[in-house]
Amino acid sequence: MRFILPLLGLGLMAAPVSGWSDDGNLKTQLEVHDAAPAESASNAYRILFIGDSITRHGTNDDLKKRLGWDHVAGMAASSRDKDYVHLLAARIQKTMPDRTVEIYYSSQGKSKNAGRNPYKPGSAAALALTIDGSVAFKPSLVVIQLGEHEEAAKGETFLRESYEKLVTSFDDWQPRPRVLFAGVWSPGDAVKGRDPYRSGWVGTVERVQREVCAAHGIPFASVREFALDPSCRGSGTSPGVKWHPNDKGHEGYARVLFAAFENRR
């Protein structure tokens, strides 16, 4: 597996953008501003990851002090190789030993609209504007991880339209990549009967995600099982990090996404 982004010289946003919800100010984001992609291998299987802090969270001096988050990885994985992005890529690499799996992020394929984005960072509406079909690296597979930053005030119709726009934005890409979709992360406790997926906005987001994916033949991987297992979160020194999936939670993401990948081989 080939990770083509240099870790040195990553440019970070000056301050974190936080998502407010019923969970309080726990859904932090800090996007990594990547340099242009390195030269791709001739036999590459390129995977483009589109997501929020669970896919990748940057760091800076402020975040190190306030949140205790000191590395670039999917929050709250203990290291880059333990986040779901790298775990999934490693699993896929084992299925194609004659090819080189390469990892890309949405920040490497931003369109001219990215700087004028009026939508909330981390939402489907915002991400739908950030990807340009002319990206030079031409992904073989797109993995989408979203849902945590959708605004209930905008309603279900806007939510559905946003996901429709996002998942269909790849239809005209040449060649058209395969797409996988991970469901929303909303911590609870199945044993204690705390399940936010049963109703309310979280339930709406997951249902809309499923329905949009089904309508377009996109494999959907729910992470509800892991979100409702307290052992799949809690790593870190601050609530904002502990809210996210830990190494076990990231392994859960990789497992269900790989199952979805295998079903569409």
N, C-alpha and C positions, 0 to 999 in steps of 0.2 A: 504494500500500500504506500502510496506517495502523497505526502502532505505538502502541497506546493506553496503555501504561504510562509514567507519568512517571519519568524517571531520577533526579530529585531527591527526596530524602526516602525512599529505600528503606531499610527496616529489615532488618538482617542478623542472623543468629544470632551469638551471642557468640564461638563457637569453631567451627572446622571439624570435621566428622565424617569420619573416614577409613576407607576399606575395606581390610582386610587380605586378602591373597591370595598366590598364587604370585609375583605381581609385586611383593610387598613393600608398603610403605606409600606407594603411588603414586596410588591412586584417591581423591583428596580430594573433599570435597563442602562447599559452603557455600550453603545455600538462601537465596534472596532472599524476604523477606516483603513481599508486595505490598499496596498499598492497594486499596480496592475498585475494580473496573474503571470506567473513564470511560464516558460515555454512548456507546453503539454507534451507528454510522451506520445509517440505515434500510435501506440496500441492502447491508449488510455480509455478507461471507463470512468467518465467524469460525473461526479455527483454534486448537484447544486442544492445546498441546504438553505431554506427560507424559514426564518423563525425569529423568536424573541430571545429573552435572557436564558431560557432553557437550552436553546441551541448554542448560544455563545454570549458571554458577558465580559466586557473589558474591565480594566482596573486603572486606577490612578491613585495619587497620594491621598486624596479626600476619601475615596472608597476604602482604602486600606485602613484609615483611621476610624471611619464611621461604621463600616460593615465588616471589617476584618477580611475583605475579599482581595487577595493579592496576586491572582493569576488569571490568564485569559483561558476560559473554558466554558462549557455549558455549566451554568450555576446549578447546584452547588457540588459539582464533581470535584473530587480531591485533586485531580490533575487532568490535563487535556486528553490523555489517552483513556480516561475513565468516563468521559462524557458520551452521550448516546451517539453523537456524530461519529466519533472515532471507533466506538464499539460496533456500530452498524457497518461502517466502511470496512472494518477488519473482517467481519462475517462475510460480507459480499466478496471481498478479495479472495477468500478461501474457495469460493465457487468458481473463480476464473483465474487460475494460476498463470495462464498465458497472457494476461492483460495486467495493466497497472491501474489500480483504483486511485483516483485523485479527488481531493476534497476542495470544494469551492463554497463561498458564502454569498448571500444576496448583495452584500456591499461591493462585490466585484463586478456586478452586472447592472449597476444603477443607470436608469434612463435620465434624460434631460429634465424630467418632471420631478426628480427626487428632491431637488432643492426647494421646490415650491409646494411641497406636500402639505395639504391642509388638514390631514387626518391624524388621529392619535398614533404616536409611535407604537409599533408592535401590533397594530390592528391589521385585519385583512385588507381594509380599504387603503391603508398606508402602504402596505407591502405590494399591493397590486400596481401601484404607480412606480415602484422602484426598479422593476426588472425590465430590461430592454431585450427584445428578441434577437437583436443583432450582436449579442455578446459573443466574443471571439472564441470562447472555450467550448461552446456547443455541448451542453450537458447531455449525458445518456439517460440520467435519472434525476428527477427533482423530488426532494423530500420536504414537505411542508409541516411545520410545527407551530400552531397558533391557537388563539382562543382566549388567552388569559387577559388580554387588554381590550376586549370588545366592550363597548359602552352600551349598557342597557337602555339609556335614555334615547338612543338612536333607533331602537326598536328592531323587531325581527325582520321586517321588510328590507331595511337598510343592510342588516347583517347578511341576509341571504344574497342580496345583490352584490355585496362585497366579495363573498366567497365565490359566487358565480364568475365574477370578473377575474378573480385571481386564478382559479383553476382552468379557466378557458384561455388565459393569456398565453398559454404555451401551444395552442392549437395550430398556429401558423408558423411555429419555429421549424426550421429545416436543418437536420431531421427533427421530428417531434419527439421530445423525451417522454419516457414513462414518468408517472407521478404517483407518489405515495403520500398519505396524509395521516398525521398523528392527532388524536383528539385533545381536548382541553384538559389542563392540569388544575384540579381543585381539591386541595387536601381535606380529608375527612377521616372517619374511623368506622369501618364496617362493623367491627365487633360491638361498638357502642351505639350503633344505629345512626351515626352522623354521615349522611350521604347527600351532598349538595347536588348530585346529578339527578336526583329524583324529580326535582321541580325547580322553579325559579329560573333565573337567568342562565346559570350554568347548564341546567337541563336543556334550555332552549338552544344555547350555543352548540352543545354536543349533538343535539337532534338535527339542527340545521346543517352542521358539518357532515353528518352521516347522509342526510338526504341529498345534499349537493354532490357529494362524492358518488353516491349510488346512481344519480342521474347521468353522471359522466364516466361511469365505469372505473372509478379511481378506488383502489384498495384503501380502506379506512382502518386505522389501528387505534382503538380506544386504550387510554392509559388509566382508566378509572380504577382498575384492580390495584394499581400501585399507589394512586393518589389516596385511596382509602385504607392504605396500610401504613401506619405511623412509622414502621421500620424503614420505609422507603424515603424518608426525609429526616430533617433534624440536624444535619451536619452544619458546622460553622459556628461562629461566635456571636451572630446577631440574628434577630427575627427575620430580617429581609433575606438572609441567605438560607436560614433553616426552613423557610417556607417552600423552597425549591426541592426537586428530587435529588437525593444524595447518590452515591455510587450505585447502590442497589436500585434506586429509582431509575437512574439512567440505564442500567442494565435491562430493566423492564421495558423501557422505551425501545432499546435496540432489539430486544427479543420479539416484541409484537410487530415492529416495523419489518424485521427480517422475515417473519412469517408471512406478512403481506407481500413482501418482495418475492418470496418463493412461489406464492400462489399465482403470480403473474409472469413467471419466467417463460 
